């Protein structure tokens, strides 16, 4: 059996590694000159920056991505963050993420604990937003700001843009898998290890290759073509999102096209800093609910010093994009950094924005339509087809798991 995979991002590489371990012949086609997509390393001034995602795995060594890496034999070490996360309060004090309930009025704290304990009974069947869900049960300003901070860091969305049922699935997974972690070597170590698994099992990865189309015969995927060359395959897996995939063949399923066109990408901005001293002092997430724009910050060199030159620290902030004026959004991020670290010295290494054809997620959390397409043997993986309750790369892993279950791999 042969699988042709479109795109060498994390979803495509996870699929290729899993299928190659299952005996499939693998051939991956990537249009860029490098593998990893938005989960690759970017070398700059001796720092290992990243093309997209932070050097962070949301559920650490216990989560779905770590599980898949172990299953396929990818040699990746994940350093679990301690503490998992810290919250910067409005009076510049800091509290542990697990202790935020203590800062609610007693009645609201008890109510929140009860709802989280029995969360499945409180999951709405409607598409009420997470913000409106909080207002319905609590109407608490601190909870709303914390929700925006978490959603902005984890999903590049505001609480009003995330369906409550999806957010409650995410919260369930947070309790199930515990804390976050940093992969030694950064994002590139993960995708590089997956590529090694694929190649060691005889698979091929082509870069700088743009495919022309997906070949469909009688509603079944038969292969792909590139530059007049036809590559036959029994299975086609696409890591370029549903709209991009549908654009590679003559899709006539209007209902499917309508669903995937409703899925909106999520947008974000990342600011990378260098400092001679720690700005945060731990490897967990630093949530900033009272900042104007920045939602969360990671100081990954507290877990892996090799991500920066000797004696330097690498700090990455992330914020969701609220307006269409990117320069305005970036400047607000800079102002936040000055307020958060008024007495600290740091250098701005790089500012990256993610939108349009290079978004944070091709389909925002709660809006994607899963991995199936109207075509037999054609599946979609990646940030446009995440599993339910999956944060970023954990959602990518869950989506790949779902495809493997359908294929019985």
C-alpha positions as CSV (number, residue, x, y, z in Angstrom):
1,X,0.0,0.0,0.0
2,X,1.2,3.5,-0.9
3,X,0.4,6.8,0.7
4,X,1.0,10.2,-1.0
5,X,1.1,13.0,1.5
6,X,0.7,16.7,0.5
7,X,2.7,18.9,2.8
8,X,5.6,18.2,5.2
9,X,4.2,20.1,8.2
10,X,3.6,18.5,11.6
11,X,0.4,16.8,10.5
12,X,1.9,15.4,7.3
13,X,5.1,14.2,9.0
14,X,3.1,12.5,11.9
15,X,0.9,10.8,9.3
16,X,3.9,9.7,7.3
17,X,5.8,8.3,10.3
18,X,2.8,6.4,11.6
19,X,2.0,4.9,8.2
20,X,5.6,4.1,7.5
21,X,5.8,2.1,10.7
22,X,2.6,0.3,9.6
23,X,4.3,-0.9,6.4
24,X,3.0,1.8,4.0
25,X,5.2,3.1,1.2
26,X,5.4,6.8,1.9
27,X,6.1,9.8,-0.5
28,X,5.7,13.3,0.9
29,X,5.6,16.4,-1.3
30,X,6.4,19.9,0.2
31,X,6.3,23.1,-1.8
32,X,8.7,24.9,0.6
33,X,12.5,24.4,0.6
34,X,12.3,23.0,4.2
35,X,10.2,20.6,6.2
36,X,8.2,21.3,9.3
37,X,6.0,24.2,8.0
38,X,5.1,26.3,11.1
39,X,6.8,23.8,13.4
40,X,10.4,24.2,12.3
41,X,13.5,26.0,13.7
42,X,14.7,29.3,12.4
43,X,18.4,30.0,13.1
44,X,19.1,33.7,13.9
45,X,22.0,35.3,15.7
46,X,22.8,32.0,17.4
47,X,19.2,31.5,18.6
48,X,16.8,28.8,17.5
49,X,13.7,30.7,16.8
50,X,10.7,29.0,15.2
51,X,8.8,29.4,11.9
52,X,5.4,29.4,13.7
53,X,4.6,27.7,16.9
54,X,6.4,28.4,20.2
55,X,8.9,25.8,21.3
56,X,6.1,24.5,23.5
57,X,4.0,21.3,23.6
58,X,0.8,22.2,25.5
59,X,0.3,18.9,27.2
60,X,4.0,18.1,27.7
61,X,5.3,14.5,27.9
62,X,1.8,13.0,28.7
63,X,-0.2,14.5,25.8
64,X,-1.3,13.2,22.4
65,X,1.7,14.5,20.5
66,X,4.1,13.0,23.0
67,X,2.2,9.7,22.8
68,X,2.4,9.6,18.9
69,X,6.1,10.5,19.0
70,X,6.7,7.5,21.3
71,X,4.5,5.2,19.2
72,X,6.5,5.9,16.0
73,X,9.9,5.8,17.7
74,X,10.8,9.5,17.2
75,X,13.6,10.3,19.6
76,X,12.3,13.5,21.2
77,X,12.9,14.5,24.8
78,X,10.2,16.7,26.3
79,X,11.0,18.6,29.5
80,X,7.8,19.1,31.5
81,X,7.3,22.7,32.7
82,X,7.5,23.5,36.4
83,X,5.4,25.3,37.2
84,X,2.9,24.6,34.4
85,X,1.8,28.2,34.3
86,X,1.7,31.5,36.2
87,X,-0.7,34.4,36.0
88,X,0.4,38.0,36.3
89,X,-2.3,39.9,38.2
90,X,-3.3,43.5,37.8
91,X,-1.3,44.6,40.9
92,X,1.9,43.0,39.4
93,X,1.8,40.0,41.7
94,X,1.9,36.5,40.4
95,X,-0.2,33.5,41.2
96,X,0.0,29.8,40.2
97,X,-2.4,28.9,37.4
98,X,-3.9,26.1,39.5
99,X,-4.6,28.7,42.3
100,X,-6.7,31.1,40.3
101,X,-10.0,29.9,41.9
102,X,-8.8,31.2,45.2
103,X,-9.0,34.7,43.8
104,X,-12.7,34.3,43.1
105,X,-15.5,35.0,45.7
106,X,-16.2,31.8,47.6
107,X,-19.6,31.2,46.0
108,X,-18.1,31.5,42.5
109,X,-15.1,29.3,43.4
110,X,-17.4,26.5,44.6
111,X,-19.7,26.9,41.6
112,X,-16.7,26.8,39.2
113,X,-15.2,23.7,40.9
114,X,-18.6,21.9,40.7
115,X,-19.1,22.8,37.0
116,X,-15.5,21.6,36.1
117,X,-16.0,18.4,38.1
118,X,-19.2,17.6,36.2
119,X,-18.3,19.5,33.0
120,X,-19.9,17.0,30.6
121,X,-23.3,17.8,32.1
122,X,-22.7,21.6,31.6
123,X,-21.4,21.4,28.0
124,X,-23.9,23.3,25.9
125,X,-25.2,21.7,22.7
126,X,-25.6,25.2,21.1
127,X,-22.8,27.3,19.7
128,X,-22.8,29.7,22.6
129,X,-19.4,31.4,22.9
130,X,-17.1,30.7,25.9
131,X,-17.5,34.4,26.9
132,X,-21.2,34.2,26.9
133,X,-21.0,30.9,28.8
134,X,-18.9,32.6,31.5
135,X,-21.3,35.5,31.7
136,X,-24.2,33.1,32.0
137,X,-22.8,31.2,35.0
138,X,-20.4,33.7,36.7
139,X,-20.3,37.2,35.2
140,X,-16.8,37.7,36.7
141,X,-14.4,40.2,35.1
142,X,-11.2,38.3,36.3
143,X,-12.5,35.1,34.7
144,X,-13.3,36.9,31.5
145,X,-9.8,38.4,31.3
146,X,-8.2,35.0,32.1
147,X,-10.3,33.3,29.5
148,X,-9.2,35.8,26.9
149,X,-5.6,35.4,27.9
150,X,-5.7,31.6,27.7
151,X,-7.7,31.6,24.4
152,X,-5.3,34.1,22.9
153,X,-2.2,32.2,23.9
154,X,-3.5,28.7,23.1
155,X,-5.8,29.3,20.2
156,X,-5.1,32.8,18.9
157,X,-8.8,33.7,19.5
158,X,-10.7,35.7,22.1
159,X,-13.2,33.9,24.4
160,X,-16.1,35.4,22.4
161,X,-14.8,33.6,19.3
162,X,-14.5,30.1,20.8
163,X,-17.6,27.8,21.1
164,X,-18.1,26.9,24.8
165,X,-18.4,23.2,24.1
166,X,-15.0,23.2,22.4
167,X,-13.4,25.2,25.2
168,X,-14.8,22.8,27.8
169,X,-13.3,19.9,25.9
170,X,-10.0,21.7,26.0
171,X,-10.3,22.1,29.8
172,X,-11.1,18.4,30.1
173,X,-7.9,17.6,28.3
174,X,-5.9,20.0,30.5
175,X,-7.0,18.1,33.6
176,X,-6.4,14.7,31.8
177,X,-2.9,15.4,30.5
178,X,-1.7,17.9,33.2
179,X,1.0,20.5,32.2
180,X,3.0,21.8,29.3
181,X,6.5,21.0,28.2
182,X,9.4,22.1,26.0
183,X,11.0,19.7,23.4
184,X,14.8,19.6,23.6
185,X,16.0,21.2,20.4
186,X,12.8,23.1,19.9
187,X,10.2,22.6,17.2
188,X,12.7,21.5,14.6
189,X,13.8,18.6,16.8
190,X,10.3,17.2,16.7
191,X,9.8,17.4,12.9
192,X,13.4,16.4,12.2
193,X,12.9,13.2,14.3
194,X,9.7,12.4,12.4
195,X,11.5,12.9,9.1
196,X,14.2,10.5,10.2
197,X,11.6,7.8,11.1
198,X,10.0,8.1,7.7
199,X,13.4,7.9,5.8
200,X,14.6,5.0,8.0
201,X,11.5,3.1,6.9
202,X,12.2,3.8,3.2
203,X,9.9,6.8,2.8
204,X,10.7,9.8,0.5
205,X,10.3,13.5,1.3
206,X,10.5,15.9,-1.6
207,X,10.9,19.6,-1.0
208,X,10.5,22.5,-3.5
209,X,7.7,20.5,-5.2
210,X,4.3,22.0,-6.1
211,X,1.7,19.4,-7.0
212,X,-0.6,20.2,-9.8
213,X,-3.7,18.2,-8.7
214,X,-5.1,15.3,-6.9
215,X,-6.2,12.6,-9.3
216,X,-9.8,11.4,-8.7
217,X,-11.5,8.5,-10.5
218,X,-15.1,7.5,-9.6
219,X,-15.1,9.5,-6.3
220,X,-11.9,7.8,-5.2
221,X,-8.5,9.3,-4.8
222,X,-6.0,7.5,-7.1
223,X,-2.8,9.6,-6.9
224,X,-1.3,13.0,-7.5
225,X,0.5,14.8,-10.3
226,X,3.5,17.1,-10.4
227,X,5.0,18.6,-13.6
228,X,3.3,16.1,-15.8
229,X,4.4,13.2,-13.7
230,X,1.7,11.0,-12.1
231,X,2.3,9.4,-8.8
232,X,-0.2,6.6,-8.1
233,X,-1.3,6.1,-4.5
234,X,-3.8,4.1,-2.5
235,X,-4.3,6.8,0.1
236,X,-3.9,10.6,-0.1
237,X,-3.4,12.6,3.0
238,X,-3.3,16.4,2.8
239,X,-1.7,18.7,5.3
240,X,-2.8,21.9,3.5
241,X,-6.3,22.4,4.9
242,X,-9.7,21.6,3.5
243,X,-10.0,24.6,1.1
244,X,-6.5,24.1,-0.3
245,X,-7.2,20.4,-0.8
246,X,-10.6,20.9,-2.4
247,X,-8.9,23.3,-4.8
248,X,-6.7,20.5,-6.1
249,X,-9.5,18.5,-7.6
250,X,-13.0,19.3,-9.0
251,X,-15.0,19.2,-5.8
252,X,-18.8,19.3,-6.6
253,X,-20.1,18.6,-3.1
254,X,-21.8,22.0,-2.3
255,X,-22.6,21.1,1.3
256,X,-19.0,20.2,2.0
257,X,-17.7,23.3,0.3
258,X,-20.1,25.4,2.3
259,X,-19.0,23.9,5.6
260,X,-15.3,24.3,5.0
261,X,-15.7,27.9,3.7
262,X,-17.3,28.8,7.1
263,X,-14.2,27.8,9.0
264,X,-12.2,31.0,9.6
265,X,-8.4,31.0,10.1
266,X,-7.0,32.3,13.4
267,X,-4.4,35.1,13.4
268,X,-1.5,35.9,15.8
269,X,1.7,37.8,16.4
270,X,4.8,36.5,18.0
271,X,7.6,38.7,19.4
272,X,11.0,37.0,20.2
273,X,13.3,38.6,22.7
274,X,16.8,38.1,23.9
275,X,18.0,39.0,27.4
276,X,21.1,38.4,29.6
277,X,19.0,37.7,32.6
278,X,15.7,35.7,33.0
279,X,12.6,37.8,32.5
280,X,10.2,35.2,33.9
281,X,12.5,32.6,35.6
282,X,10.6,29.4,34.8
283,X,9.7,27.3,31.7
284,X,5.9,27.4,32.2
285,X,3.4,29.7,30.5
286,X,3.3,33.3,31.8
287,X,-0.3,34.4,31.3
288,X,-1.0,38.1,31.1
289,X,-4.8,38.7,31.5
290,X,-4.4,42.4,32.3
291,X,-2.1,43.3,29.3
292,X,-3.5,45.2,26.4
293,X,-2.6,42.7,23.7
294,X,-0.1,40.1,24.8
295,X,-1.8,36.9,26.0
296,X,1.1,34.7,27.1
297,X,4.8,34.5,27.2
298,X,7.3,31.6,27.4
299,X,10.9,31.6,28.4
300,X,12.0,28.3,26.9
301,X,15.7,28.5,27.7
302,X,14.9,27.7,31.3
303,X,14.1,24.2,30.0
304,X,16.6,24.1,27.1
305,X,19.5,26.6,27.3
306,X,20.8,25.4,23.9
307,X,17.9,27.3,22.2
308,X,20.0,30.5,22.8
309,X,23.8,31.4,22.7
310,X,25.6,30.8,26.0
311,X,24.5,33.3,28.7
312,X,21.4,34.4,26.8
313,X,17.7,33.8,27.3
314,X,15.0,33.3,24.6
315,X,11.6,34.8,25.4
316,X,8.6,34.5,23.1
317,X,5.3,36.4,23.5
318,X,2.2,35.6,21.7
319,X,-1.0,37.6,21.0
320,X,-4.1,37.2,19.0
321,X,-4.7,39.8,16.3
322,X,-7.8,41.9,17.0
323,X,-7.8,44.6,14.4
324,X,-6.7,44.7,10.7
325,X,-3.9,47.1,11.5
326,X,-0.9,44.8,12.1
327,X,1.5,47.7,12.9
328,X,-0.9,49.0,15.6
329,X,-1.2,45.5,17.0
330,X,2.5,45.0,17.2
331,X,3.1,48.4,18.8
332,X,0.5,47.5,21.5
333,X,2.5,44.3,22.1
334,X,5.7,46.3,22.5
335,X,3.9,48.6,25.0
336,X,2.8,45.5,27.0
337,X,6.3,44.2,27.2
338,X,7.6,47.6,28.6
339,X,4.8,47.5,31.3
340,X,5.4,43.8,32.1
341,X,9.2,44.2,32.4
342,X,9.8,47.8,33.2
343,X,13.2,47.3,34.9
344,X,14.5,44.6,32.6
345,X,16.8,45.0,29.6
346,X,16.1,42.9,26.5
347,X,16.6,43.0,22.7
348,X,13.9,42.4,20.1
349,X,15.1,39.6,17.9
350,X,12.2,39.1,15.5
351,X,8.5,40.0,15.1
352,X,6.4,37.5,13.2
353,X,2.7,37.8,12.1
354,X,0.5,34.9,11.1
355,X,-2.5,35.5,8.9
356,X,-3.9,35.0,5.4
357,X,-2.0,32.2,3.7
358,X,0.3,31.6,6.7
359,X,-2.2,31.8,9.7
360,X,-1.8,30.3,13.2
361,X,-4.5,27.8,12.3
362,X,-6.2,27.3,8.9
363,X,-9.4,26.6,10.8
364,X,-9.9,28.1,14.2
365,X,-10.7,25.9,17.2
366,X,-14.3,24.7,17.1
367,X,-14.8,25.6,13.4
368,X,-13.0,22.8,11.5
369,X,-15.0,20.0,10.0
370,X,-12.7,17.0,10.8
371,X,-10.5,15.0,8.5
372,X,-13.0,13.5,6.1
373,X,-13.6,14.7,2.6
374,X,-16.3,13.7,0.0
375,X,-13.7,11.6,-1.8
376,X,-12.9,8.0,-0.7
377,X,-9.3,7.5,0.5
378,X,-8.6,11.3,0.7
379,X,-8.1,12.7,4.2
380,X,-7.1,16.1,5.6
381,X,-4.8,16.5,8.7
382,X,-3.0,19.4,10.4
383,X,-4.2,22.7,11.8
384,X,-7.2,22.7,9.5
385,X,-8.5,19.4,10.9
386,X,-7.7,19.1,14.6
387,X,-9.2,16.6,17.0
388,X,-11.9,17.8,19.5
389,X,-10.5,19.7,22.4
390,X,-7.0,19.8,20.9
391,X,-4.8,22.8,21.6
392,X,-2.6,23.6,18.6
393,X,-0.1,20.8,18.0
394,X,-2.0,18.5,20.4
395,X,-5.0,19.0,18.2
396,X,-2.9,18.2,15.1
397,X,-1.9,14.9,16.8
398,X,-5.5,14.1,17.8
399,X,-6.6,14.7,14.2
400,X,-3.9,12.4,12.8
401,X,-5.0,9.7,15.4
402,X,-8.5,10.0,14.1
403,X,-7.4,9.4,10.5
404,X,-5.3,6.4,11.6
405,X,-8.4,4.9,13.4
406,X,-10.5,5.3,10.3
407,X,-7.7,3.6,8.3
408,X,-7.3,0.9,11.0
409,X,-3.5,1.7,11.3
